[in-house]
Amino acid sequence: MTQDWLARAACRGHDTELWFASPYSTATRAALAICLGCPVVRECLADAMAIEARAPGGRWGTAGARTAEMRQALADGTGHGAQNSLPGCRCAPCRDYRITRDLYHRLLTEAAGPCPGS
């Protein structure tokens, strides 16, 4: 799989530690917020899922606007993922996505006023 999308990734230039912090930390939430505004989030997720499917060590860190737990749920077929979060669903991936989405919109509002997508 080609990784031409990396040059357009929103995470470029940010501290990589954000993407490998404890899953429920402030750093992970910041990484997820950056991912949610990324123009290549789908490519990142597809690449992470492909690499992790072949990796003996399993899933780690944040990629494609998903924590390792969220990507595992996608791989297992037990989660919907951020692109398909279901309103009112109480599964961990959907809950985590809604928390992160709300944080992302709050950060946008604080930085530049109201978000047009809200």
Buried (B, 14 or more C-beta within 10 A) or exposed (E): EEEEBEEEBBBEEEEEEBBBBEBEEEBBBBBBBBBBEBEBBEBBBBBBBEEBEEEEEEBBBBBBBBBBBBBBBBBEEEBBBBEEBEEEBEBBBBEBBBEBBEBBBEBBEEEEEEEEEE
